[in-house]
Amino acid sequence: MPETIEDARRDLVLANRILAREGILDTHGHVSVRHPEHPRRFIMAWARAPELIEDADVLEFGLDGEVLQPTEKKPYLERFIHAAIYAQRSDVLAVCHNHTPSILPFSISRTARLRPVIHMATPLGGDIPVWDIADEFGRNTNLLVTNMDQGRSLARALGAGRIALMRGHGSVVVSDNIPSVVSSCIHMDRNARVQMQAIQLGEYTALAPGEIGRPWVADQPSSLDRAWEAYVSRVRDRV
Ligand SMILES: [Zn+2]
């Protein structure tokens, strides 16, 4: 992970550009990084489209989800997702909230669950929870996580895991470093597409618990370094 705030800001800008380019974030959705020098803060852009984010857009937030410096910029409505997860999980250093279309069917299906079916998706873990905002907050919300109570509810559903789906909305993906969150989101998307195609073919074989429990090649530093270098090269001319 970056050791200085300058490095964290640079990697956060890159992560925004990469996740937009790779189709994980559209004009909405967001990615954040825990502050490397002040662990009870995190950094995230103001409410701007991820593909346009630059260093001047980055704001600091407290673990209550509030912006820490005076600004005219509007923060993302759903910043409480990030605040609640950083507050609950000291091991989490990076968070992505996305509305990736490929996972949405699995967030509303009453029978099919998203599960790792390809080896690069093993960091997602074997039991992927689906958080339904209506369970605690009723059927009259706009499905957005707009306060800390809702953020904490989602964080509880995430538990100690790496991903939680959000019913009819999207997902949250967490890790202890930025390249890992980016890679996990990209492979979450690929896994969902492959699983959906396999469902259309008929019966299929998902990864076994023992296969998911093996050391995760996709999360090894050498693998992440290789992927990050390539991802950065695709957006470098735009940063
Ligand atoms: Zn959202």
Residues whose N, C-alpha, C, O or C-beta is under 5 A from the ligand:
A	BS01	ZN	none
